[in-house]
Amino acid sequence: MTDGGDVNRQQQSVPPTSAPHVPVLLNEVAAALAPQAGEVMVDGTFGAGGYSRAILEAADCAVIAIDRDPDTKRHADALATQYGPRFSYISGCFGDMQDLLSAPVNGVTLDLGVSSMQLDEAARGFSFMRDGPLDMRMSRDGLSAADLLNEAAPELLSDIIAVYGEERRARAIAKAIVARRQDKTLARTGDLVDAVCSVLGAPRFGKAHPATRTFQALRIYLNDELGELMRGLQAAEQVLKPGGRLAVVTFHSLEDRMVKQFLQPRTGRDGRPSRHMPEIARPEPSFADAAKRSVKACAEEVEANPRARSARLRVALRTAAPAFSVEADLLPKRAPSLAARSPQRGGRV
């Protein structure tokens, strides 16, 4: 078990990896999980295996990796060859880990958002920096970005961009998308970039790209990332043994806010709504704080890997108290639901 000081202290570096994704806050996550011999850890967002490798190198423990992206299987095969029965891989969503795992575990880590290898592969359509097909699907099935952009009502597009991208000009961007698709089907990431830039202007040196928030919003919606996070946090609460460690790395305010709101009542930090209201019985905390605030990447890591700039790590320790009841109010207000509108689920785009 670790404490807040352990998370923030300088740790011995873990072996480097030649994988196409550079894990953010790698040493801090390994320190937070503090694996011991014989323990079982879950890497819920396997990617290229950076966290899994670091955990396996840190102790004679076992790692169960989960990922819904079929492209990660080749990296899992490499780790299985190297570490044998200590490593296992499950194709699936980390939000389903309670159903995917056969026994309680000692640690769970989640590295949220899109991976470097997904961003760097133009054919996946995640990046506004590389022209490719408008896809953005992590699991490579279901509704694509092209489907959504060419078929969705302008009100839905505006809601998606406003809520998941926190973009103030969402309505104008949705209007520009609809106007462009009337002349020509949006098929490439460059088509979407042009539509956004027609509203927000061309990219400027030293500033965030104008399409950043719109691409983020569409990716989150298409992959139900916030719904998956909510299910994953609640599943982790169920599968962690007393003393188990939860380590979650977020990359934008929506994710970090959800993790914080999930942990506040479970660590007894939510307080009374008003001091004038009577005290009410509260469930026993199901987690204890391992660090009072989120952990950020150091300047050296940010310089070496600019994607670490926005990363935040939150860590909590599972107590012996029962898990809290399942809740749905962690999602942002007015959040559009893919499940309610996806053609695969009988709804309409």
N, C-alpha and C positions, 0 to 999 in steps of 0.2 A: 504494500500500500504506500501511496505517496502523499505528500502534503503540498500546500501552496508554494513553499520555498523550493521544493524539489522541481516544480514545474518551471520556475523562473531562473534557477541556477544554471550556469553554463554546464552543458553535458559533454561527455566524450563523444566525438563525432562517430557516426555510424558509417559503415563502408559505403563508398559511392556506388551508384548504379548507372549503367549505360542505357537504361530505359529511356524512351522518348518523352517521358513526363518527369519533371523535376518536382518532387513533393515539397510542399510548403510547410515550414515549422516542423520538419522531420524529427530533429533531436528533441524538441519540446514535446511532441506527441509521444515519442518513445519513452521519455521520462515520465510523462503523465500516466501512461499505461503501466509502467514499471513491471514488465512481465517477469514471472518467477518460473523456475523449473516445474514442469507438470501442469502449468496453467493453460487455459484455452482462451485465445483472443479472437475477436471477430473484426476483420477489416471489411466494413460494409460497403466501401467504394474502392474496389481493388485497383482499377485503372491499369497501370503498368507495373504495379506491385511494389512501389517504393516503400510504403509503410509496412507491408507484410514482410519484406526482406529485413527491414530494420528491426522489427519485433523478433523475428526468428533468429537474428544475429545477437540480440540482446540477452537471450536466455534459452534454455532447453525446453521451450514451450511449444504449443501447437497453435496454428493460425487457420481459421476458417475464413476464406475470402468470398465475398459476394459481389457480383456486378451484373447489370442487365445489358451492357454493351457487348455484343458477340466478338468484337475485335480484341477484347482483353483475354480471350481464351489462350492465345499463343503465349502471352506472358505468364499466365498461370501454369501452362505446361512446362515452361522453363523452370519455374520455382519448384514444381512437383518433382522434376528430375533431380534438382539439387538438394532438396530437403526431405524428400520421401514422404513417409506417413505423417510427418509433423505439419505438412501443408495440405489443405484440401480446398477445392474451389466449387462454388455453387453458382450456376447461372440463374439470376433472379434479381428481385428488387430488395434493397435493404429494409424497406418498409414491411416486408413479409418475413423478417428474420425469425419472428416467434414461431411461424409455421415451418420455416426451413431448417431450424436447429432442433436437434434431438435431445439436448440437455442444456442446463444453465451454463453460463460462461463467466470468465473473470474480467473481461474487458471488451469494450466496443469502441471503435473509432470510425468517424465519418468525415470524409473530406468532400465538401459539397461543391456544387457547381460543375462547370465543364473542365475537362482535363486539357493539358497542353497538346496531347496527341490528337484530341478531337478538334481543337482549334487549328492546329497546324495542317490538318488534312482537308484540303479545299473541297473534296467530294462530300464531306459531311455537312457543309453549309452552315457551320456555326460562326464563322468569322467574317466580319465586314472587311478585313484586310486582304482576304484571298477570294477571288471570284470562283464560285462553284455553284452547283445546283442548290436551290432553296429546300434544304432537307431539315436539319436540326433535330432529328430523332436519335436519341441515345440508344434505343433498342432496335432501331431500323425498321420498326413496324408502326402501324397506326397512321394518324393524320400527319402529313408533312407540312412544312412551312408554306410551300407553294399551294397546297390544297387550301390552307387557311386564308392566305392572303388573297387568293383569287375568288374565293367563294363566300367568305364571312361577311356579315352585315357590317357597315361602317361603325355602328354603335358597339358591336363586340370588339372590333379591332381597337377602337378608342379606349374601351375599358381595359383591355389587355395591356396596352402600352402605358396607360395611366397608372394602373394598379401595380403591375409587375415590373414596369420600368421606371416608375415614379417620374414620368416625363410630363412636364407642364404643357407642352404643345401637342399632346396626344391626339386631340380632336383634329387638329390641322394635318398631322401626319397621316391619320386614318383617311382623311378626305383626299390627300394627295395619292395615297395608295389606290383608292377606289377610282380616282380619275385616270391613273395610269393603266390600270387593268382593263379599262373600257377600250383603250386603243391597242393594248398588247398584253398578252399573258405574262405575269411576273414569273420567271423561271430561274433566274440567277440571283445570287446574293448582290451582284452589282446593280440589278434592277431595284432592289429594295434600298440600297445605299443611295441611289439617285433620287428616289422618292423622298427619303428622309432629308437629304441635303437640299432638295428644292424648297423645303420649309425652314430648315435650321441653318442653311448656308454650308459652304465648303469647309473641309477640315482645316484647322489652323495649327501651326507648329506649337508644340508645348501644351496644347489643350486636348482634352478627351475628344475622341472622334464623335461627330454628331449622331452617328447611328448606334452608339454604344448601348444606350438605354432601350432602344427599340429592339435590337437583337437580343438583349438580355430578356426582355419581356416575352418575346415570342418563344424563346427557348424554354423559359420557366413554364409557360402555359402548355406548350406541346408535350412536355415531359412530366407535367404535373409535379414539378420539383418541390413546391412548398407542401403539397398534400403528401408527397413521399416523405419529406422531412418530418412532418407531424406524425405520420404513422411510424417512422423509424425511431423517433424519440420515445414514443409510447411503447414500442416493441422492445427497445433497449432496456427500459425500466422493468419490463417483464422478465427478460432473459438474464439480466445481471444477477450474480450471486451477491449476498451481503459482503461488502468490502470490494465489490467490483468497480472498475473504473470506466467512466464515459468521457471520451475526448472528441470534441466536434470542432472542425475548422470551417469557418464561414468566410464568404468573400463579398457579401454586400449586406446592406442594412436590413433588408427583409428577412434574410436567413438569420442573421445575428439576433434580431429582435424576437424571432420565434423561439430560438434556443433560450434566450434570456427569460422570456415569458413562461416557457415550459419549466425552467428550473426555479423561478422565484417562489411559487407556492410549495414546491417539493423540497425546498431547502428552508422553508419557514421564513422567507424574507418578503412576503407579499404584504404583510401588515393588515390592519383593519381599514375598510373603505373610509371610515370617519371615526374620529376619537369620541364623537357624541353617540355613536351606536354601541349597543351592548356587546360585550365580548361573546363570541360564539365558539363552540368546540371546533377545533381544526384537526385534520388528520395528522398523524405523526409524520415528520419529514421522511420522504423515501430516498432523499439524497442529502449529502453534506458537501459544502463548498470545499473544493481543493485549492481554489484561488479566488480571492474576492472580486477580481475583475478579469477581463479577457486578456490573453497574452498576445502580443504583437510580434511580428518579425523584427529582428534587429537590423540596423542600418546596413551591415555587411551582407545580409541575406537579400535585402531589397535591392541593393546594388547589383548583386549577382543574378537575381531573379526578380525582375520588376513586378511579376504577377503576385509576389508576396506582399506588396504594398498595402493591399486592402484586407489581408487575411487576419482573422481573429480566432483564437483558440479558447474555448471554454471547457472546463474540466469539472467533473463532479464525481463523488464517491457514493455508491449505492449503500444504503443502510439496510437493516433487517426489517424495516417497516413494510407493510403491504403497499403494492403499487396503487397510485391514485386512479380514479375512474377515468375512462377514455373521454376526451373532450375534443370538440371541433372548432372552438373559438380562437385557436392559435392563428388561423389563417387571417390575412388582411381583410378588412371590411371591403365589401363590394367585389371580392375576388371572383373573377369569372371561372367557372368550373368546366374543365375539359370533359370530365366524365358525363356531365349533363348534356353535352352538345355533340360529342363525337359520333360520327356515323356508325362506328364499330359498336357503340352501345345503344343504338337505336334513336339517337338524338339528331338534331340538325345543327349544321355549322352556321 
